[in-house]
Amino acid sequence: GIKVDCVFSDLDGDISAIAGCANLGISVFVLIHGDNEIQLQEFLSQLKPSSKVIWCSQGLPLFGFLNTKGFTDGDRAAIYHAEKGAEVLLLGFDLYSGKVGKYSTKYKQINEKYLKRKHIKLAIADELLREIAKKGMLFTIDRNLCPGKVVSLPEFLK
């Protein structure tokens, strides 16, 4: 089977599941930003003292925080691992359909301004991921969803 060894999140997903991963010793990279304070409080309330959390920021480096690159959880994870020399397979990562996922909108007021900003972030994520793809380190199961060399899951796991 597939073993999860890390999770990247800005806490717009299932917070109990994310905290549960950290409590199981899975490395959880949490991006802290200005509009996830409520989710952060919920996340912190569910952590055990032994939880494995790596706090992340973007922009100006903060002491004790990992400064991650990227604009979505998926491209931050891909960039982090590619910089470590890993090959990356993106599953369920959709940059091109124009749809915004349910977790991206869970805590947000959805309006035209939000959607325009989200699509700009996805376009930047696409550019960043294309750089990894050029190095032969990015794979996908469907090129209609994101960049990368197309492979099947069994082929990638060999």
Stockholm file with secondary structure:
# STOCKHOLM 1.0

chainA/1-158         GIKVDCVFSDLDGDISAIAGCANLGISVFVLIHGDNEIQLQEFLSQLKPSSKVIWCSQGLPLFGFLNTKGFTDGDRAAIYHAEKGAEVLLLGFDLYSGKVGKYSTKYKQINEKYLKRKHIKLAIADELLREIAKKGMLFTIDRNLCPGKVVSLPEFLK
#=GR chainA/1-158 SS CCCCCEEEECSCSCHHHHHHHHHTTCEEEEECCTTCHHHHHHHHHHCCTTCCEEEEECSSCCTTSEECCCSSHHHHHHHHHHHTTCCEEECSCCSSSCCCCHHHHTTSCCCHHHHHHHHHHHHHHHHHHHHHHHTTCEEESCTTTSSSEECCHHHHHC
#=GC SS_cons         CCCCCEEEECSCSCHHHHHHHHHTTCEEEEECCTTCHHHHHHHHHHCCTTCCEEEEECSSCCTTSEECCCSSHHHHHHHHHHHTTCCEEECSCCSSSCCCCHHHHTTSCCCHHHHHHHHHHHHHHHHHHHHHHHTTCEEESCTTTSSSEECCHHHHHC
//
